[in-house]
């Protein structure tokens, strides 16, 4: 896809059924996004539980959630793209 530099971030691992730490992982992901330059874009590949914790959205399988970082460090959902399975 040649989308730029790839980083593996443990904070994007699933924390479903107690396999991780929801609060810590969500905070680490938001902090990493906040540290990006204002004009940058990031593509995150993660799990439903992480997406819901970050955005409050319950995505469908394969759905793309588009969001932007607000000044208060939270994410605002600006779009949703459904991809047929």
N, CA, C and O atoms as CSV, one atom per row, in Angstrom:
chain,resi,resn,atom,element,x,y,z
A,1,UNK,N,N,0.811,-1.195,0.000
A,1,UNK,CA,C,0.000,0.000,0.000
A,1,UNK,C,C,0.857,1.262,0.000
A,1,UNK,O,O,0.380,2.328,-0.392
A,2,UNK,N,N,2.089,1.162,0.425
A,2,UNK,CA,C,3.000,2.299,0.474
A,2,UNK,C,C,2.359,3.525,1.151
A,2,UNK,O,O,2.299,4.609,0.572
A,3,UNK,N,N,1.892,3.328,2.367
A,3,UNK,CA,C,1.221,4.382,3.117
A,3,UNK,C,C,2.146,5.109,4.085
A,3,UNK,O,O,1.680,5.922,4.883
A,4,UNK,N,N,3.418,4.838,4.033
A,4,UNK,CA,C,4.345,5.483,4.955
A,4,UNK,C,C,4.929,4.495,5.928
A,4,UNK,O,O,4.824,3.281,5.755
A,5,UNK,N,N,5.547,5.038,6.956
A,5,UNK,CA,C,6.235,4.225,7.956
A,5,UNK,C,C,5.247,3.375,8.749
A,5,UNK,O,O,4.195,3.855,9.169
A,6,UNK,N,N,5.597,2.117,8.946
A,6,UNK,CA,C,4.790,1.183,9.727
A,6,UNK,C,C,5.353,1.086,11.137
A,6,UNK,O,O,6.558,0.920,11.325
A,7,UNK,N,N,4.478,1.189,12.116
A,7,UNK,CA,C,4.867,0.996,13.513
A,7,UNK,C,C,3.934,-0.019,14.146
A,7,UNK,O,O,2.722,0.024,13.939
A,8,UNK,N,N,4.494,-0.915,14.905
A,8,UNK,CA,C,3.680,-1.849,15.678
A,8,UNK,C,C,3.533,-1.251,17.067
A,8,UNK,O,O,4.525,-0.977,17.742
A,9,UNK,N,N,2.295,-1.051,17.489
A,9,UNK,CA,C,2.023,-0.443,18.787
A,9,UNK,C,C,1.243,-1.422,19.658
A,9,UNK,O,O,0.090,-1.726,19.352
A,10,UNK,N,N,1.841,-1.920,20.729
A,10,UNK,CA,C,1.140,-2.843,21.629
A,10,UNK,C,C,-0.172,-2.270,22.180
A,10,UNK,O,O,-1.073,-3.029,22.537
A,11,UNK,N,N,-0.282,-0.948,22.253
A,11,UNK,CA,C,-1.517,-0.351,22.775
A,11,UNK,C,C,-2.715,-0.620,21.872
A,11,UNK,O,O,-3.857,-0.429,22.292
A,12,UNK,N,N,-2.475,-1.061,20.632
A,12,UNK,CA,C,-3.563,-1.385,19.709
A,12,UNK,C,C,-3.950,-2.856,19.756
A,12,UNK,O,O,-4.866,-3.275,19.047
A,13,UNK,N,N,-3.263,-3.651,20.583
A,13,UNK,CA,C,-3.654,-5.047,20.774
A,13,UNK,C,C,-5.000,-5.098,21.489
A,13,UNK,O,O,-5.336,-4.192,22.252
A,14,UNK,N,N,-5.757,-6.141,21.246
A,14,UNK,CA,C,-7.066,-6.288,21.872
A,14,UNK,C,C,-6.930,-6.452,23.388
A,14,UNK,O,O,-6.012,-7.108,23.881
A,15,UNK,N,N,-7.852,-5.850,24.098
A,15,UNK,CA,C,-7.921,-6.063,25.539
A,15,UNK,C,C,-9.212,-6.789,25.909
A,15,UNK,O,O,-9.642,-6.758,27.062
A,16,UNK,N,N,-9.821,-7.435,24.932
A,16,UNK,CA,C,-11.051,-8.198,25.145
A,16,UNK,C,C,-10.826,-9.297,26.181
A,16,UNK,O,O,-9.776,-9.939,26.209
A,17,UNK,N,N,-11.815,-9.498,27.018
A,17,UNK,CA,C,-11.812,-10.563,28.031
A,17,UNK,C,C,-10.596,-10.501,28.953
A,17,UNK,O,O,-10.044,-11.534,29.330
A,18,UNK,N,N,-10.182,-9.286,29.315
A,18,UNK,CA,C,-9.100,-9.137,30.274
A,18,UNK,C,C,-7.715,-9.438,29.744
A,18,UNK,O,O,-6.793,-9.656,30.530
A,19,UNK,N,N,-7.542,-9.457,28.424
A,19,UNK,CA,C,-6.229,-9.760,27.842
A,19,UNK,C,C,-5.295,-8.559,27.818
A,19,UNK,O,O,-4.161,-8.670,27.352
A,20,UNK,N,N,-5.739,-7.445,28.298
A,20,UNK,CA,C,-4.919,-6.244,28.315
A,20,UNK,C,C,-5.495,-5.268,29.326
A,20,UNK,O,O,-6.263,-5.647,30.210
A,21,UNK,N,N,-5.115,-4.013,29.183
A,21,UNK,CA,C,-5.547,-2.971,30.111
A,21,UNK,C,C,-6.204,-1.847,29.309
A,21,UNK,O,O,-5.515,-1.018,28.714
A,22,UNK,N,N,-7.539,-1.824,29.295
A,22,UNK,CA,C,-8.298,-0.873,28.485
A,22,UNK,C,C,-7.871,0.576,28.729
A,22,UNK,O,O,-7.584,1.297,27.773
A,23,UNK,N,N,-7.826,1.006,29.964
A,23,UNK,CA,C,-7.529,2.403,30.272
A,23,UNK,C,C,-6.118,2.796,29.843
A,23,UNK,O,O,-5.921,3.847,29.234
A,24,UNK,N,N,-5.145,1.957,30.159
A,24,UNK,CA,C,-3.757,2.257,29.807
A,24,UNK,C,C,-3.562,2.255,28.291
A,24,UNK,O,O,-2.946,3.168,27.742
A,25,UNK,N,N,-4.080,1.242,27.621
A,25,UNK,CA,C,-3.899,1.143,26.175
A,25,UNK,C,C,-4.581,2.299,25.449
A,25,UNK,O,O,-4.023,2.845,24.497
A,26,UNK,N,N,-5.767,2.673,25.884
A,26,UNK,CA,C,-6.478,3.787,25.260
A,26,UNK,C,C,-5.707,5.086,25.468
A,26,UNK,O,O,-5.550,5.868,24.531
A,27,UNK,N,N,-5.228,5.320,26.678
A,27,UNK,CA,C,-4.451,6.531,26.964
A,27,UNK,C,C,-3.164,6.568,26.138
A,27,UNK,O,O,-2.804,7.614,25.599
A,28,UNK,N,N,-2.473,5.435,26.035
A,28,UNK,CA,C,-1.231,5.385,25.244
A,28,UNK,C,C,-1.502,5.684,23.772
A,28,UNK,O,O,-0.721,6.386,23.130
A,29,UNK,N,N,-2.590,5.163,23.237
A,29,UNK,CA,C,-2.918,5.421,21.835
A,29,UNK,C,C,-3.259,6.888,21.627
A,29,UNK,O,O,-2.783,7.499,20.670
A,30,UNK,N,N,-4.073,7.464,22.502
A,30,UNK,CA,C,-4.409,8.888,22.379
A,30,UNK,C,C,-3.169,9.765,22.527
A,30,UNK,O,O,-3.034,10.762,21.817
A,31,UNK,N,N,-2.272,9.414,23.429
A,31,UNK,CA,C,-1.028,10.181,23.595
A,31,UNK,C,C,-0.170,10.110,22.345
A,31,UNK,O,O,0.410,11.116,21.934
A,32,UNK,N,N,-0.080,8.933,21.734
A,32,UNK,CA,C,0.707,8.785,20.506
A,32,UNK,C,C,0.108,9.619,19.383
A,32,UNK,O,O,0.840,10.250,18.621
A,33,UNK,N,N,-1.208,9.627,19.275
A,33,UNK,CA,C,-1.860,10.431,18.239
A,33,UNK,C,C,-1.683,11.923,18.507
A,33,UNK,O,O,-1.484,12.703,17.576
A,34,UNK,N,N,-1.753,12.315,19.760
A,34,UNK,CA,C,-1.567,13.726,20.127
A,34,UNK,C,C,-0.165,14.222,19.811
A,34,UNK,O,O,0.035,15.407,19.548
A,35,UNK,N,N,0.801,13.318,19.837
A,35,UNK,CA,C,2.198,13.695,19.586
A,35,UNK,C,C,2.504,13.890,18.101
A,35,UNK,O,O,3.566,14.407,17.756
A,36,UNK,N,N,1.600,13.488,17.229
A,36,UNK,CA,C,1.828,13.652,15.788
A,36,UNK,C,C,1.708,15.116,15.398
A,36,UNK,O,O,0.964,15.862,16.036
A,37,UNK,N,N,2.424,15.545,14.362
A,37,UNK,CA,C,2.258,16.922,13.883
A,37,UNK,C,C,0.803,17.180,13.485
A,37,UNK,O,O,0.107,16.268,13.040
A,38,UNK,N,N,0.351,18.417,13.646
A,38,UNK,CA,C,-1.050,18.761,13.393
A,38,UNK,C,C,-1.526,18.398,11.988
A,38,UNK,O,O,-2.692,18.044,11.814
A,39,UNK,N,N,-0.672,18.476,11.004
A,39,UNK,CA,C,-1.089,18.228,9.625
A,39,UNK,C,C,-0.895,16.774,9.182
A,39,UNK,O,O,-1.037,16.467,7.999
A,40,UNK,N,N,-0.573,15.881,10.118
A,40,UNK,CA,C,-0.315,14.490,9.745
A,40,UNK,C,C,-1.596,13.663,9.782
A,40,UNK,O,O,-2.607,14.054,10.366
A,41,UNK,N,N,-1.508,12.506,9.134
A,41,UNK,CA,C,-2.605,11.549,9.127
A,41,UNK,C,C,-2.055,10.203,9.552
A,41,UNK,O,O,-0.896,9.883,9.290
A,42,UNK,N,N,-2.884,9.425,10.204
A,42,UNK,CA,C,-2.454,8.103,10.658
A,42,UNK,C,C,-3.539,7.094,10.309
A,42,UNK,O,O,-4.731,7.392,10.381
A,43,UNK,N,N,-3.113,5.914,9.937
A,43,UNK,CA,C,-4.014,4.793,9.685
A,43,UNK,C,C,-3.740,3.755,10.760
A,43,UNK,O,O,-2.644,3.198,10.827
A,44,UNK,N,N,-4.731,3.496,11.600
A,44,UNK,CA,C,-4.584,2.528,12.676
A,44,UNK,C,C,-5.365,1.273,12.321
A,44,UNK,O,O,-6.509,1.355,11.874
A,45,UNK,N,N,-4.758,0.129,12.517
A,45,UNK,CA,C,-5.436,-1.148,12.316
A,45,UNK,C,C,-5.501,-1.802,13.689
A,45,UNK,O,O,-4.474,-2.092,14.302
A,46,UNK,N,N,-6.726,-2.029,14.164
A,46,UNK,CA,C,-6.889,-2.518,15.524
A,46,UNK,C,C,-8.182,-3.314,15.655
A,46,UNK,O,O,-8.729,-3.779,14.655
A,47,UNK,N,N,-8.662,-3.470,16.857
A,47,UNK,CA,C,-9.803,-4.320,17.175
A,47,UNK,C,C,-11.009,-3.484,17.594
A,47,UNK,O,O,-10.877,-2.320,17.974
A,48,UNK,N,N,-12.179,-4.098,17.516
A,48,UNK,CA,C,-13.427,-3.406,17.866
A,48,UNK,C,C,-13.373,-2.791,19.254
A,48,UNK,O,O,-13.797,-1.650,19.436
A,49,UNK,N,N,-12.861,-3.521,20.234
A,49,UNK,CA,C,-12.852,-2.985,21.602
A,49,UNK,C,C,-12.016,-1.712,21.700
A,49,UNK,O,O,-12.372,-0.792,22.437
A,50,UNK,N,N,-10.911,-1.655,20.964
A,50,UNK,CA,C,-10.064,-0.470,20.967
A,50,UNK,C,C,-10.769,0.704,20.279
A,50,UNK,O,O,-10.743,1.833,20.768
A,51,UNK,N,N,-11.394,0.417,19.146
A,51,UNK,CA,C,-12.099,1.470,18.407
A,51,UNK,C,C,-13.218,2.051,19.256
A,51,UNK,O,O,-13.393,3.268,19.313
A,52,UNK,N,N,-13.970,1.187,19.912
A,52,UNK,CA,C,-15.061,1.646,20.760
A,52,UNK,C,C,-14.533,2.473,21.928
A,52,UNK,O,O,-15.118,3.503,22.265
A,53,UNK,N,N,-13.447,2.043,22.547
A,53,UNK,CA,C,-12.869,2.801,23.664
A,53,UNK,C,C,-12.354,4.169,23.200
A,53,UNK,O,O,-12.470,5.155,23.928
A,54,UNK,N,N,-11.798,4.228,22.012
A,54,UNK,CA,C,-11.234,5.480,21.494
A,54,UNK,C,C,-12.292,6.449,20.978
A,54,UNK,O,O,-12.129,7.664,21.086
A,55,UNK,N,N,-13.387,5.909,20.412
A,55,UNK,CA,C,-14.339,6.776,19.711
A,55,UNK,C,C,-15.772,6.696,20.215
A,55,UNK,O,O,-16.578,7.579,19.922
A,56,UNK,N,N,-16.104,5.647,20.973
A,56,UNK,CA,C,-17.488,5.444,21.381
A,56,UNK,C,C,-18.335,4.775,20.310
A,56,UNK,O,O,-19.535,4.577,20.504
A,57,UNK,N,N,-17.727,4.424,19.185
A,57,UNK,CA,C,-18.429,3.800,18.063
A,57,UNK,C,C,-18.250,2.294,18.120
A,57,UNK,O,O,-17.164,1.802,18.425
A,58,UNK,N,N,-19.329,1.556,17.823
A,58,UNK,CA,C,-19.261,0.096,17.710
A,58,UNK,C,C,-19.210,-0.216,16.212
A,58,UNK,O,O,-20.248,-0.245,15.551
A,59,UNK,N,N,-18.000,-0.451,15.672
A,59,UNK,CA,C,-17.874,-0.657,14.227
A,59,UNK,C,C,-18.345,-2.039,13.798
A,59,UNK,O,O,-18.342,-2.995,14.574
A,60,UNK,N,N,-18.747,-2.108,12.538
A,60,UNK,CA,C,-19.041,-3.404,11.936
A,60,UNK,C,C,-17.719,-4.043,11.538
A,60,UNK,O,O,-16.696,-3.362,11.471
A,61,UNK,N,N,-17.732,-5.330,11.277
A,61,UNK,CA,C,-16.519,-6.027,10.856
A,61,UNK,C,C,-15.990,-5.398,9.568
A,61,UNK,O,O,-16.711,-5.298,8.576
A,62,UNK,N,N,-14.730,-4.977,9.594
A,62,UNK,CA,C,-14.088,-4.392,8.429
A,62,UNK,C,C,-14.409,-2.929,8.202
A,62,UNK,O,O,-13.900,-2.338,7.250
A,63,UNK,N,N,-15.230,-2.325,9.039
A,63,UNK,CA,C,-15.611,-0.927,8.847
A,63,UNK,C,C,-14.446,0.008,9.174
A,63,UNK,O,O,-13.674,-0.239,10.100
A,64,UNK,N,N,-14.339,1.070,8.406
A,64,UNK,CA,C,-13.320,2.093,8.645
A,64,UNK,C,C,-13.991,3.257,9.372
A,64,UNK,O,O,-15.018,3.774,8.932
A,65,UNK,N,N,-13.395,3.655,10.486
A,65,UNK,CA,C,-13.877,4.806,11.244
A,65,UNK,C,C,-12.899,5.953,11.004
A,65,UNK,O,O,-11.698,5.812,11.237
A,66,UNK,N,N,-13.413,7.076,10.541
A,66,UNK,CA,C,-12.588,8.251,10.280
A,66,UNK,C,C,-12.791,9.215,11.448
A,66,UNK,O,O,-13.923,9.528,11.818
A,67,UNK,N,N,-11.693,9.674,12.018
A,67,UNK,CA,C,-11.793,10.565,13.177
A,67,UNK,C,C,-10.691,11.618,13.130
A,67,UNK,O,O,-9.695,11.477,12.422
A,68,UNK,N,N,-10.902,12.665,13.901
A,68,UNK,CA,C,-9.869,13.697,14.038
A,68,UNK,C,C,-9.648,13.977,15.514
A,68,UNK,O,O,-10.548,13.842,16.343
A,69,UNK,N,N,-8.421,14.371,15.810
A,69,UNK,CA,C,-8.038,14.676,17.186
A,69,UNK,C,C,-8.522,16.080,17.539
A,69,UNK,O,O,-8.265,17.038,16.810
A,70,UNK,N,N,-9.216,16.188,18.652
A,70,UNK,CA,C,-9.669,17.487,19.137
A,70,UNK,C,C,-8.626,18.086,20.075
A,70,UNK,O,O,-7.724,17.389,20.539
A,71,UNK,N,N,-8.755,19.364,20.348
A,71,UNK,CA,C,-7.801,20.051,21.235
A,71,UNK,C,C,-7.760,19.468,22.636
A,71,UNK,O,O,-6.749,19.585,23.328
A,72,UNK,N,N,-8.864,18.831,23.067
A,72,UNK,CA,C,-8.888,18.260,24.416
A,72,UNK,C,C,-8.293,16.850,24.474
A,72,UNK,O,O,-8.332,16.203,25.520
A,73,UNK,N,N,-7.734,16.368,23.335
A,73,UNK,CA,C,-7.078,15.067,23.315
A,73,UNK,C,C,-7.998,13.900,23.048
A,73,UNK,O,O,-7.565,12.751,23.132
A,74,UNK,N,N,-9.266,14.157,22.727
A,74,UNK,CA,C,-10.200,13.095,22.381
A,74,UNK,C,C,-10.351,13.025,20.868
A,74,UNK,O,O,-9.892,13.907,20.143
A,75,UNK,N,N,-11.001,11.962,20.403
A,75,UNK,CA,C,-11.240,11.794,18.975
A,75,UNK,C,C,-12.695,12.091,18.650
A,75,UNK,O,O,-13.603,11.691,19.378
A,76,UNK,N,N,-12.901,12.794,17.554
A,76,UNK,CA,C,-14.237,13.070,17.042
A,76,UNK,C,C,-14.422,12.276,15.757
A,76,UNK,O,O,-13.623,12.403,14.830
A,77,UNK,N,N,-15.463,11.463,15.696
A,77,UNK,CA,C,-15.744,10.686,14.488
A,77,UNK,C,C,-16.303,11.628,13.428
A,77,UNK,O,O,-17.270,12.352,13.664
A,78,UNK,N,N,-15.670,11.602,12.254
A,78,UNK,CA,C,-16.096,12.462,11.155
A,78,UNK,C,C,-16.628,11.681,9.966
A,78,UNK,O,O,-17.149,12.268,9.017
A,79,UNK,N,N,-16.497,10.348,10.013
A,79,UNK,CA,C,-17.013,9.539,8.929
A,79,UNK,C,C,-16.921,8.067,9.234
A,79,UNK,O,O,-16.197,7.636,10.132
A,80,UNK,N,N,-17.678,7.299,8.461
A,80,UNK,CA,C,-17.667,5.840,8.581
A,80,UNK,C,C,-17.749,5.279,7.165
A,80,UNK,O,O,-18.538,5.746,6.343
A,81,UNK,N,N,-16.916,4.266,6.891
A,81,UNK,CA,C,-16.894,3.638,5.571
A,81,UNK,C,C,-17.108,2.143,5.771
A,81,UNK,O,O,-16.291,1.466,6.395
A,82,UNK,N,N,-18.213,1.638,5.236
A,82,UNK,CA,C,-18.496,0.212,5.349
A,82,UNK,C,C,-17.842,-0.528,4.184
A,82,UNK,O,O,-18.017,-0.166,3.021
A,83,UNK,N,N,-17.110,-1.538,4.514
A,83,UNK,CA,C,-16.456,-2.396,3.524
A,83,UNK,C,C,-17.181,-3.733,3.546
A,83,UNK,O,O,-17.297,-4.365,4.596
A,84,UNK,N,N,-17.672,-4.165,2.382
A,84,UNK,CA,C,-18.378,-5.443,2.321
A,84,UNK,C,C,-17.425,-6.579,2.675
A,84,UNK,O,O,-16.283,-6.603,2.216
A,85,UNK,N,N,-17.902,-7.534,3.506
A,85,UNK,CA,C,-17.027,-8.653,3.890
A,85,UNK,C,C,-16.709,-9.564,2.717
A,85,UNK,O,O,-15.987,-10.548,2.877
